Amino acid sequence: MASRSRSAVATLGLLLFCAAAEAADPPSVKLALSFKPAQKNVEMETPAADELGRCQVKVERTGKSSGWVVYGPAGQTLRRYADTNGDNVVDQWQYYQNGLEVYRDIDSNFNNKIDQSRWLNMAGSRWGLDTNEDGKIDVWKAISAEEASREVVQALVAGNEAALSALLVNADDLKSLGLNKTLSSKILEAVADPAKKMRAAMTGSKTLTTRTRWMRFDSLMPSTIPADENVNSTDLTVYENAMAIVETGGKSGLLQIGEMVRIGQTWKLTQIPQPLEGNSIQVTIGGFLMQPALAGGPTPGDISPEVRTLLLELQKLDAASPTPTAGAAELTKYNIKRADLLAALTAASSTAQEREQWTRQMVDGIAAAVQSGTYPQGIDRLATILSDVRKTPGSPLVAYVTYRQLLADFSLKMQNTPASKRPDVQKQWLKELEDFAGDFPDASDTPDAMLQLAIAEEFGGEEKTARGWYDKVAGKFSQTEAGARATGALRRLDLVGKPFRFSAAGLSGGTIDAGDYRGKVLLVLFWSTWCKPCTEDLPQISELYKQYRSKGFEIVGINLDSTTDPVGSYLKQHKVTWPQIHEPGGLDSRPAREFGIISLPTMFVIDKTGKTVARNTSVDDLKKQLPELLKK
């Protein structure tokens, strides 16, 4: 069976693979692993060079389909190459991570070129079509709203007009939705000339730069607009005013995605996204579709004079906000005034969606102020808001406000409770979290509440109970941030006795791969410059490094600062010489998520065979472990 994928690493490799024409004569492991996904940034498992000898390529036959499967050193599936139409040529290339398929390239018309790419399982739900077979996605067959927001950010940052255009509605989309001509014309005008509008959005922006990365999608629940013979002939599902939270140089920002509409299995935009800059107010209330009176009524984005006045007041208040070092009285005054303005905006809103939006902002602000100790009276205000939202049966705000009230109340009690009594507060907090998860099993905050339970139980030494909660989050909420963290935590808890596989970007460039340290005893150290215990442990770890490095002891640091700004000077000051991994995001970065890191420092010990012997070691433990491990 031959392979005709243009994604081979080298032409020579492609020719050799083609020469292995019979499935009974599979290619070498090295050659089989030389193929790469057609699309970028696919996280997949690849064994280290010294592990190739323990990998295997085996023939697989199922009905008319045949192919090769590449198995890793522990027997896990790494790749699968399949001929699905029986013509003795590979037409599907499948890539795996942690035993699950995460990405697949497809040659659907069997003409030797990849024309479809799919992201699967933990990698998401995207399904892209490369109609002209040039290696770029032209049309999305399936993409979630969350993934669409990430693709939008990446397109803007890269200045990729084609990628942005693939996510904007077009005339055929609007026709399929059954929109009237007036509304269709307005939407098509809004998305016209995307290159020019994209440049305008990026010019001078501090929210969006070449260093910006997508963090998460943020919006209210999607809404259904029923069919209306004068406007739309089919029911529409839309996000009215979606946002993307982004991070640039350690600072978070907002990109206003705007209105999104579901077309089949894809989500598309009805306007060009705009970054929200500084203290300026650039709020668009509603979109084109959530305007039932568009044919002769107000234009999209119109807001009442009262709301406009309140927005300006909020802008002025935020522009003159006190610094964190200001006195408690000044900070409390600011927080009360801000909550009052948001309450007024809620009351002045003309739609339920707007009221919900402002209520959420008000609750978020009050809860944060209570937790920071700058508005302790806010706990009573949260109770009043909760009482009000409960008057609307089925309101998603009930769960939203309840959870933030729990967070604020717990923080306030911990601030005001003597240390001897805090275990009782903690115990009550865990019960409240469990009750919340039971009362609101499908709320957006439930996975976070369950993750908090898991983390607290793990900290308390109740690992079996913690695993139970991690399993629930990872199973039911696998597509959420909490689900990813829970999956990582389970991976960390199961590390001992298993090969340690991890590679990531080095602080000084390039890639650092744990597999390259085979034959050495390796300490993997998760740390940050702001972690006091990390700094306290550093002298002893440095001394162990000096003492045992010549005998085969190595260290790889995984820095979890949000940015690299403080890292270089810290390493120089403390004379740290071992290699460092750093990827943006701090405790939200990929390395932290993949192992569910919940505290710093966290240290793994890897023996000379590459297996993990400790997943939560201490300096004292390390002093005892090293001599024995280095002898083996």
Residue pairs with C-beta under 8 A, 6 or more apart in sequence:
1 20
1 21
1 22
1 23
1 66
1 67
1 68
1 83
1 88
1 89
1 90
2 17
2 18
2 19
2 20
2 21
2 88
2 89
2 90
3 14
3 17
3 18
3 35
3 81
3 89
3 90
4 18
4 89
4 90
4 107
4 112
4 113
5 14
5 35
5 38
5 90
5 93
5 105
5 107
5 114
6 14
6 38
6 112
6 113
6 114
6 135
7 35
7 36
7 37
7 38
7 93
7 105
7 114
8 14
8 17
8 34
8 35
8 36
9 34
9 35
9 36
10 34
13 31
13 34
16 27
16 31
17 27
17 31
17 32
20 26
20 27
21 88
23 59
23 61
23 66
23 67
23 68
23 83
23 88
24 59
26 32
26 57
26 58
26 59
26 68
27 57
27 68
28 57
29 52
29 55
29 56
29 57
29 70
30 52
32 57
32 68
32 70
32 79
32 81
33 46
33 47
33 52
33 55
33 70
33 78
33 79
35 79
35 81
35 93
37 44
37 93
37 95
37 103
37 105
37 117
38 105
38 114
38 117
38 130
38 135
39 103
39 117
39 128
39 137
42 95
42 102
42 103
42 119
42 123
43 97
43 102
43 123
43 590
44 78
44 95
44 96
44 97
44 102
44 103
45 72
45 76
45 78
45 96
45 97
45 98
45 501
46 78
46 503
47 54
47 55
47 72
47 73
47 78
47 501
47 515
48 501
48 513
48 514
48 515
48 516
48 518
48 610
49 515
49 516
50 515
50 518
51 72
51 73
51 499
51 515
51 518
51 610
54 72
54 73
55 70
55 71
55 72
55 73
55 78
56 70
56 71
57 68
57 69
57 70
57 71
58 68
58 69
58 71
59 66
59 67
59 68
60 66
60 67
60 68
60 69
60 80
60 82
64 84
64 85
64 86
65 82
65 83
65 84
65 86
66 82
66 83
66 86
67 80
67 81
67 82
67 83
67 90
67 92
68 79
68 80
68 81
69 77
69 79
69 80
69 81
70 77
70 78
70 79
70 80
71 77
71 78
72 78
73 499
74 498
74 499
76 96
76 98
76 99
77 96
77 99
77 101
78 95
78 96
79 93
79 94
79 95
79 96
80 92
80 93
80 94
80 96
80 101
81 90
81 92
81 93
81 94
82 90
82 91
82 92
82 94
83 89
83 90
83 91
84 91
84 92
85 91
85 110
87 110
89 110
89 112
90 107
91 106
91 107
91 108
91 110
92 104
92 105
92 106
92 107
93 104
93 105
93 114
94 101
94 103
94 104
95 101
95 102
95 103
95 104
96 102
97 122
97 123
98 122
98 491
100 120
100 121
100 122
101 120
101 121
102 119
102 120
102 121
102 122
102 123
103 117
103 118
103 119
103 120
103 123
104 117
104 118
104 120
105 114
105 116
105 117
106 114
106 115
106 116
106 117
106 118
107 113
107 114
107 115
108 115
108 116
109 115
111 133
113 133
114 130
114 133
114 135
115 129
115 130
115 131
115 133
116 127
116 128
116 129
116 130
116 141
117 126
117 127
117 128
117 130
117 137
118 126
118 127
118 128
119 125
119 126
119 127
119 147
122 478
122 484
122 487
124 144
124 147
124 479
125 142
125 143
125 144
125 147
126 140
126 142
126 143
126 144
126 147
127 140
127 141
127 142
127 143
127 265
128 137
128 138
128 139
128 140
128 141
128 143
129 137
129 138
129 139
129 140
129 141
130 136
130 137
130 138
131 138
131 139
132 138
136 162
136 163
137 163
137 166
138 162
138 166
139 166
140 148
140 166
140 167
140 266
141 265
141 266
142 264
142 265
142 266
143 151
143 167
143 265
143 266
143 267
144 267
145 217
145 219
145 222
145 239
145 242
145 260
145 262
145 267
146 216
146 217
146 479
148 167
148 260
148 266
148 267
148 268
148 269
149 214
149 217
149 242
149 244
149 255
149 257
150 214
150 217
150 244
151 163
151 167
152 164
152 167
152 244
152 255
152 257
152 269
152 273
153 208
153 212
153 213
153 214
153 244
153 246
153 255
154 160
154 163
154 214
155 161
155 163
155 164
155 167
155 198
156 164
156 198
156 201
156 202
156 208
156 255
156 273
157 208
157 209
157 210
157 212
157 213
159 198
159 199
159 202
161 194
161 195
161 198
164 194
164 198
164 272
165 194
167 268
167 269
168 191
168 194
168 268
168 269
168 270
168 272
169 187
169 188
169 191
169 261
169 263
169 268
169 269
169 270
170 188
170 191
171 184
171 188
173 261
173 263
173 268
174 183
174 184
174 187
174 188
175 184
176 263
176 264
177 232
177 233
177 234
177 236
177 261
177 263
178 227
178 232
178 233
178 234
179 187
179 231
179 232
180 230
180 231
180 232
180 295
182 294
182 295
183 231
183 232
183 288
183 289
183 294
183 295
186 288
186 294
186 300
187 270
187 271
187 288
190 270
190 271
190 272
190 288
191 269
191 270
191 271
191 272
194 272
197 272
198 272
201 208
201 272
201 273
201 274
201 275
202 208
202 275
205 275
205 277
206 248
206 253
206 277
206 278
207 246
207 248
207 253
207 254
207 255
207 275
207 276
207 277
208 246
208 248
208 253
208 255
208 275
209 248
209 249
211 248
211 249
212 246
212 247
212 248
212 253
213 246
213 247
213 248
213 584
213 585
214 244
214 245
214 246
215 244
215 245
215 246
215 247
215 252
215 585
215 588
216 244
216 245
216 481
217 242
217 243
217 244
217 245
218 242
218 243
218 244
218 245
219 239
219 240
219 241
219 242
219 243
219 257
219 260
220 239
220 240
220 241
220 353
220 356
220 357
220 360
220 396
221 396
222 237
222 238
222 239
222 262
223 237
223 238
223 239
223 240
223 290
223 353
224 235
224 236
224 237
225 232
225 235
225 236
225 237
225 238
225 289
225 290
225 292
226 235
227 233
227 234
227 235
228 292
230 295
231 292
231 294
231 295
232 289
236 261
236 262
236 289
237 261
237 262
238 259
238 260
238 261
238 262
238 287
238 289
238 290
239 257
239 259
239 260
239 267
240 259
240 286
240 287
240 290
240 353
241 256
241 258
241 259
241 284
241 285
241 286
241 287
241 353
241 357
242 257
242 258
242 259
242 260
243 254
243 255
243 256
243 257
244 254
244 255
244 257
244 273
245 252
245 253
245 254
246 252
246 253
246 254
246 255
247 253
247 562
247 584
247 585
249 563
249 565
250 562
250 563
250 565
250 586
253 275
253 276
254 275
254 276
255 273
255 274
255 275
255 276
256 273
256 274
256 275
256 276
256 282
256 283
256 284
257 269
257 273
258 269
258 270
258 271
258 272
258 273
258 274
258 284
258 287
259 269
259 270
259 271
259 286
259 287
259 288
259 289
259 290
260 267
260 268
260 269
260 270
261 267
261 268
261 270
261 289
270 287
270 288
270 289
271 287
271 288
274 282
276 282
279 315
279 318
279 319
280 315
281 311
281 312
281 314
281 315
283 303
283 311
284 300
284 301
285 301
285 302
285 303
285 307
285 354
286 300
286 301
286 351
286 353
286 354
287 300
288 294
288 300
290 351
290 353
291 297
291 298
291 300
294 300
303 311
304 348
304 350
306 348
307 345
307 348
307 349
310 341
310 344
310 345
310 348
311 345
313 341
314 338
314 341
314 342
314 345
317 334
317 337
317 338
317 341
318 338
321 334
322 330
322 331
322 334
328 373
328 374
331 369
331 374
331 375
332 369
332 374
332 375
332 377
335 365
335 366
335 369
335 374
335 375
335 378
336 375
336 377
338 365
339 362
339 365
339 366
339 369
339 375
339 378
339 381
342 358
342 359
342 361
342 362
342 365
343 362
345 358
346 355
346 358
346 359
346 362
349 355
349 357
349 358
356 395
356 396
356 397
359 385
359 389
359 397
359 401
360 397
360 400
362 385
363 382
363 385
363 400
363 401
363 404
364 404
366 375
366 378
366 381
366 382
366 385
366 404
366 408
367 378
367 382
367 404
367 405
367 407
367 408
369 375
369 378
370 376
370 378
370 379
370 382
370 408
370 411
370 412
371 407
371 408
371 411
371 412
373 415
376 412
378 408
379 405
379 408
379 409
379 412
382 401
382 404
382 405
382 408
383 405
385 401
386 398
386 401
386 402
386 405
389 395
389 397
389 398
389 401
390 398
396 443
396 444
398 440
399 436
399 439
399 440
399 443
399 444
399 445
399 446
400 443
400 444
400 445
402 436
402 439
402 440
403 436
403 440
403 443
403 445
403 448
403 449
406 429
406 432
406 433
406 436
410 425
410 429
410 432
413 425
414 422
414 425
417 425
426 456
429 456
430 453
430 456
430 457
433 449
433 450
433 452
433 453
433 456
434 453
436 443
436 445
436 446
436 449
437 446
437 449
437 450
437 453
440 446
446 477
447 473
447 476
447 477
447 480
447 481
447 482
447 483
447 486
448 482
450 469
450 472
450 473
450 477
450 482
450 486
451 469
451 470
451 473
451 482
451 485
451 486
453 469
454 466
454 467
454 468
454 469
454 470
454 473
454 486
454 489
455 466
455 489
455 598
457 463
457 465
457 466
457 469
458 466
458 489
458 598
459 598
459 599
463 493
466 489
466 493
467 490
467 493
469 486
470 486
470 487
470 489
470 490
470 493
470 596
471 486
471 490
473 480
473 482
473 483
473 485
473 486
474 483
474 486
474 487
474 490
476 483
477 483
477 486
478 484
478 487
481 588
481 593
484 593
485 593
485 596
486 596
487 596
488 592
488 593
488 594
488 595
488 596
488 597
489 595
489 596
489 598
490 596
491 594
491 595
491 596
492 595
492 596
492 597
492 615
493 615
495 604
495 612
495 615
496 612
496 613
496 614
496 615
497 611
497 612
497 613
498 611
498 612
499 610
499 611
499 612
500 514
500 522
500 524
500 604
500 606
500 610
500 611
500 612
501 514
501 515
502 513
502 514
502 524
502 591
502 594
503 511
503 512
503 513
503 514
503 515
504 511
504 512
504 558
504 581
504 583
504 590
504 591
505 511
505 512
505 581
505 582
505 583
506 512
506 579
506 580
506 581
506 582
507 559
507 564
507 567
507 579
507 580
507 581
507 582
508 579
508 580
512 556
512 579
512 581
514 522
514 524
514 556
514 606
514 610
515 610
517 554
517 556
517 606
517 610
518 608
518 609
518 610
519 552
519 608
520 552
520 553
520 554
520 608
521 548
521 552
521 553
521 554
521 605
521 606
521 607
521 608
521 626
521 629
521 630
522 554
522 555
522 556
522 605
522 606
523 541
523 553
523 554
523 555
523 556
523 603
523 604
523 605
523 606
523 617
523 622
524 555
524 556
524 558
524 603
524 604
524 605
524 606
525 541
525 555
525 556
525 557
525 558
525 601
525 602
525 603
526 558
526 560
526 591
526 592
526 595
526 597
526 600
526 601
526 602
526 603
527 534
527 557
527 558
527 559
527 560
527 600
527 601
528 534
528 559
528 560
528 561
528 586
528 600
529 535
529 559
529 561
529 566
529 567
529 570
530 561
531 600
531 601
533 600
533 601
534 600
534 601
535 574
537 601
537 619
538 574
538 576
540 619
540 623
541 555
541 619
541 622
542 574
542 575
542 576
544 553
544 619
544 622
544 623
544 626
545 553
545 555
545 577
545 578
548 626
548 630
551 630
552 608
552 630
553 626
553 630
554 578
555 578
555 579
556 578
556 579
556 580
556 581
557 576
557 578
557 579
557 580
557 581
558 580
558 581
558 582
558 591
559 567
559 580
559 581
559 582
560 586
560 587
560 589
560 591
560 592
560 597
560 600
561 567
561 582
561 586
562 584
562 585
562 586
563 584
564 582
567 580
567 582
570 576
571 580
581 591
583 589
583 590
583 591
585 592
586 592
587 597
591 597
595 602
602 616
603 614
603 616
603 617
603 618
603 622
604 612
604 614
604 615
604 617
605 612
605 613
605 614
605 617
605 622
605 625
605 629
606 612
606 613
607 613
607 629
607 632
608 629
608 632
613 625
613 629
614 621
614 625
617 625
